[in-house]
Amino acid sequence: MKTELSHRDQGADFGLLKPKRYWMINDEDLGFLANFIGIFVFVLVIAYHYIMTDPKYEGI
């Protein structure tokens, strides 16, 4: 007697129910990420100060 499998039992979950595989970030990727975030924050600070010192800018 053969039973029919539902679509969940056949593995048609499109990756939504499968366990996720975690990997450790290596030193090179961590260094790149830290530098990228640092540069991004630095640019935001410069942009903030540039906007705040603009004489045409009327703050709230």
Secondary structure by P-SEA (a helix, b strand, c coil): cbbbbcccccccccccccbbbbbbbcaaaaaaaaaaaaaaaaaaaaaaaaaaaccccccc
